[in-house]
């Protein structure tokens, strides 16, 4: 009997989660198209061809521009920060002089609380650099890092200053092990006045510790004057675990005190969380996704589900890690050549309270296991009845990729990503949009997905590479993304001619994603509502409201993408118990959210129409 009840419960959870996911139609010639994964690590120098620059398209406040349009080969590192005093610092990789990009470096802009500065036309650094990071530094300052070529090896170039937004930048450098370069840095700061600097970077140029791409850790406790940890090699991430670590296939979480964490892998290889409770002195390895072909030993494999290397990680108030990464299908042929299937969708979520994922859950042929397991939080969203993907630009990533994930002080989880958008095309390819979603119960359930680019000015816009501030201000979240009018990228892959790319800043209240400004755990002392019954239902369902006083109530119903589809004024209701019904009427089958409000407080529940 107990087994039967558990089975029924599991099936109920499966059906509830499955109903949220809306299938899109991917044309046959795309569904099983596979592309050879580059044998060599992408060049830290970048490459391109000569084309004419297209002029600025957006008639709105943007913070900068660039012709160079590859912001990452995998995960987008820290690129902006919203400070408690209302100021904001933001960076991006910027260059205009193609095809060789001698002017490549960090584009920087600053919001002083009233206005953004003028668009930068020159890089922040004195040397040619790439793939920058940005974080607070000192009591009121800021710091950046990027990699640069100091012949014959690559190193890291830092710029810092004591007062954010003003003053002279101080540039200093960090080198790798003897005769080894280091590239693709990831930066965080913590400690008193953010003077502890923590760096992850890849070895480059020669085999190091048995890997052509080993992940190394560096730490300075005095703002970069001295490095007490240099070239630290993680044995737990060595050749027994990875053939090599890919470019930008790792990401820092924002620290919580002296608790540090980063994710690594989540591609065609296994995914791990590395965590330190003592500010980087010691580390523990946590398995999040297990791949049987890591490290790969040769021979043909079946097509298997994994990640696309783009990932983001955050720590909650208990120090538990939460991660989001793009799903990808891969296969090795008999010669050991690795292929990926670019028409793969799915934004995957995992946290430390869950069992490790594997290639069965991240299936190569269905999303059902991810849905049933509570790990699917993002997908390509049909728009106004249009569910067809005709084609898409290439980023060497999945249809849903480049995630950002952050957690506020109330443990609300906010996730952003860039996803191919059905219904938005130039006639030949679909565009990508920035999408977001939130959880107010630690990742157990998720609010409806929101598309940030449905306004008229984005109808012909490729929106990609969201960079979200890890800090929230006055219940707002902040992010920047790259946009142009051509699907895909010019640099590296050469998917289209060179064009001007705009970097657009957005601010939204957290409630835009969560549906509430208050913690969901706070008790409502004036009224409560039950879960609708039956649920799922066909024609009619009932809700019971329990009121502490006479109250005017209203009912709103939202569909899965957050659109209000019905409003009912329930009028003045006497205290006690009040039962009302919700009828299907003209609502299509699917998942909905209903919100009952007294004008000051509201309660939201989920219901399913079959």
Secondary structure, DSSP 8 states (H G I E B T S, - for coil): -HHHHHHHHHHHHHHHHHHH----EE-HHHHT--EE--SS---SS--------------S---EEES-----SS-----EEE-TTS-EEEEEEE--STTTTTT-EEEEEEE-SS-B-----S-SSSS-EEEEEEEEETTBEEEEEEEEEETTEEEEEEEEESBTTSS--EEEEE--STT-EEEEEEEEEESGGG-EEEEEEEEESS-BTTBSS-EEEEEESSTTS--SEEEEE-GGGSTTT-S---TT-EEE---BTTBEEEEEE-SSS-EEEEEESSTTSS-EEEEEEE-TTSS--SS----EEEEEEEEEEEE-TT--EEEEEEEEEEEE-TT--EEEESS---EEEEETTS--EETTTS-SS-SHHHHHHT-EEE----BTTB-EE--B---SS-SEEEEEEEE-TT--EEEEEEEEEEEEESSSSEEEEEEEEEESSTTSS----EETT-SGGGTT-EEEEEEE-SS-BTTEEEEEEEEESSSS-STTT--S----EEEEEEEEETHHHHS-SS-TTS--SSEEE---BSSSBSSEEEEEEEESS-EEEEEEEE-TTS-EEEEEEEEEE-SEEEEEEEE-TT--SEEEEEEEE-SS-EEEEEEEE-
